[in-house]
């Protein structure tokens, strides 16, 4: 599990219109889809290593956020993990 702070440094509300992950083994929970200027929301990305039976070694999962920010309409966040046998 990894928490990413999403900070709004602009002067208008930042709207997160969509959050999508690269795999069913990864979930993303955003604390707020509307972030007022000067504040932040937290995006918690959780990777479940047991979701796929034979996944071992290094893995990368991705979450994409669509926003109303014309300078950054799509944000990509990567989570790297090393899955070891249990």
Helices and strands as residue ranges (DSSP letters): E 2-7, E 14-21, E 26-30, E 34-35, E 40-47, E 57-67, E 74-83
